[in-house]
Amino acid sequence: MDLLPQVRVPAQRPPLRDDQVLVSGDVGREWVIATPDLHAHAGLPVDVRYVTTRRREVHHVQGVPLHRVLARTSLLVDDRRKMDHLTFVVIARSEDGFQVLLSWAEVDPEFGGCSALLATRYNGEVLTRPTLVVPSDGRSSRYVRKVCGLHLARLGDRAGE
């Protein structure tokens, strides 16, 4: 009698280099992107403004829109569910474990289009790992420095399933 549920064991992957970001989760295939590759596709520099608890700040950043990076990802959507891709979230995680969550609809330019950016250059400094910048936010609380992972997760309505 088998009393324990079977659990899928993920395949071993080599550790990330200091300049890499892992894209994982409810996607067709996990993949890794290096910061220099991101920077090769960076747009024009932009100034982002936000308020901290003490003052107003302006920072000069350059990078790639998050939605362009995630466009390479195949979400594991359920075609039986209407607009299932809108049930996904993006969790950006830093080296030190800090995490923020953005909804797929918030990032998708067809819906919220919040202009989240993976900055590869910040105030003139070339970054080893990107910083998630959310220029539409009035505060920098959802900025994630040294992003090492972007995890996409599909949220299900457990009560209705």
C-alpha positions as CSV (number, residue, x, y, z in Angstrom):
1,M,0.0,0.0,0.0
2,D,1.5,3.4,-1.1
3,L,0.7,5.9,1.6
4,L,2.9,8.7,0.3
5,P,2.0,10.8,-2.7
6,Q,4.5,10.7,-5.6
7,V,6.3,14.0,-6.0
8,R,8.1,15.0,-9.2
9,V,11.7,15.7,-8.5
10,P,13.1,18.6,-10.5
11,A,16.1,18.0,-12.7
12,Q,19.4,19.2,-11.3
13,R,20.6,22.4,-12.9
14,P,24.0,23.9,-12.6
15,P,24.3,26.9,-10.2
16,L,23.7,30.3,-11.7
17,R,26.6,32.5,-12.5
18,D,26.7,35.9,-10.9
19,D,25.4,37.5,-14.1
20,Q,22.5,35.2,-14.7
21,V,18.7,35.2,-14.1
22,L,16.6,32.1,-14.0
23,V,13.1,32.2,-15.5
24,S,11.1,29.4,-14.0
25,G,7.7,28.2,-12.8
26,D,4.6,27.4,-14.7
27,V,6.3,27.7,-18.1
28,G,6.9,25.3,-20.9
29,R,10.7,25.4,-20.3
30,E,12.9,27.0,-17.7
31,W,15.7,29.2,-19.2
32,V,18.5,31.4,-18.1
33,I,19.4,34.8,-19.4
34,A,22.7,36.7,-18.8
35,T,22.8,40.4,-17.9
36,P,25.1,41.2,-20.8
37,D,22.6,39.6,-23.2
38,L,19.8,41.7,-21.7
39,H,22.0,44.8,-22.0
40,A,22.6,44.1,-25.7
41,H,18.8,44.6,-26.1
42,A,18.4,47.6,-23.8
43,G,16.4,50.6,-24.8
44,L,17.2,54.2,-24.4
45,P,18.0,55.5,-20.9
46,V,15.1,56.9,-18.9
47,D,14.8,58.9,-15.8
48,V,12.7,57.3,-13.0
49,R,11.3,59.4,-10.2
50,Y,10.1,58.2,-6.8
51,V,9.7,59.2,-3.2
52,T,11.5,57.6,-0.3
53,T,10.6,58.2,3.3
54,R,13.1,61.0,3.4
55,R,13.2,62.7,0.0
56,R,12.4,62.7,-3.7
57,E,14.9,60.9,-6.0
58,V,15.6,60.7,-9.7
59,H,17.7,57.9,-11.1
60,H,18.9,57.3,-14.7
61,V,18.4,53.7,-15.8
62,Q,18.7,51.7,-19.0
63,G,17.4,48.2,-19.6
64,V,14.8,45.9,-21.2
65,P,11.0,46.0,-20.6
66,L,10.0,43.0,-18.4
67,H,7.2,42.1,-20.9
68,R,9.8,41.8,-23.7
69,V,11.8,39.3,-21.6
70,L,8.7,37.4,-20.6
71,A,7.4,37.3,-24.2
72,R,10.0,34.5,-24.8
73,T,8.3,32.4,-22.2
74,S,5.5,29.9,-22.9
75,L,3.0,30.0,-20.1
76,L,1.3,26.7,-19.2
77,V,-2.2,28.0,-19.7
78,D,-5.3,26.0,-19.4
79,D,-7.1,26.5,-22.7
80,R,-10.4,25.5,-21.1
81,R,-10.3,28.6,-18.9
82,K,-11.2,32.0,-20.2
83,M,-8.3,34.4,-20.3
84,D,-6.2,32.0,-18.2
85,H,-3.0,33.9,-18.8
86,L,-4.5,36.6,-16.6
87,T,-4.3,34.3,-13.6
88,F,-0.5,34.3,-13.7
89,V,1.9,36.3,-11.5
90,V,5.5,37.2,-11.8
91,I,7.7,36.9,-8.7
92,A,11.0,38.7,-9.0
93,R,13.6,37.5,-6.5
94,S,16.9,39.0,-5.5
95,E,20.1,37.3,-4.4
96,D,19.3,38.2,-0.8
97,G,15.8,36.6,-0.9
98,F,13.8,39.9,-1.3
99,Q,10.8,39.2,-3.5
100,V,8.0,41.3,-5.1
101,L,5.0,40.2,-7.1
102,L,3.5,41.7,-10.2
103,S,0.4,40.3,-12.0
104,W,0.7,39.2,-15.6
105,A,-2.0,41.7,-16.5
106,E,-0.1,44.5,-14.9
107,V,3.0,43.7,-17.0
108,D,1.2,42.9,-20.2
109,P,1.1,46.1,-22.4
110,E,-2.4,45.0,-23.7
111,F,-3.7,45.4,-20.1
112,G,-1.9,47.3,-17.4
113,G,1.4,48.0,-19.2
114,C,3.1,49.2,-16.0
115,S,6.4,49.6,-17.9
116,A,8.4,47.4,-15.5
117,L,12.0,47.3,-16.6
118,L,15.0,45.0,-16.0
119,A,17.6,47.7,-15.7
120,T,21.1,46.7,-16.7
121,R,22.6,50.1,-16.1
122,Y,21.8,52.2,-13.1
123,N,23.0,55.8,-12.7
124,G,25.8,55.1,-15.2
125,E,26.9,51.8,-13.4
126,V,26.8,48.6,-15.5
127,L,25.1,46.0,-13.2
128,T,26.2,42.4,-12.7
129,R,22.6,41.4,-12.3
130,P,19.6,43.5,-13.4
131,T,17.5,45.6,-11.1
132,L,13.7,45.4,-11.5
133,V,12.5,49.0,-11.8
134,V,8.8,50.0,-11.8
135,P,8.8,53.6,-13.1
136,S,5.0,53.9,-12.7
137,D,5.2,53.4,-8.9
138,G,5.5,56.5,-6.8
139,R,7.8,54.7,-4.4
140,S,10.7,52.3,-4.9
141,S,9.4,49.6,-2.7
142,R,9.0,47.1,-5.6
143,Y,12.4,47.7,-7.0
144,V,14.5,44.5,-6.7
145,R,18.2,44.8,-6.9
146,K,20.4,41.9,-8.1
147,V,17.5,39.9,-9.6
148,C,18.5,36.3,-9.8
149,G,15.0,34.8,-10.6
150,L,11.8,35.5,-12.3
151,H,9.2,32.9,-11.3
152,L,5.9,32.7,-13.1
153,A,3.0,31.1,-11.2
154,R,-0.5,30.4,-12.2
155,L,-3.0,31.1,-9.4
156,G,-6.0,28.8,-9.4
157,D,-9.4,29.3,-7.8
158,R,-9.2,26.3,-5.5
159,A,-12.8,26.8,-4.2
160,G,-14.2,26.7,-7.7
161,E,-12.1,23.8,-9.1
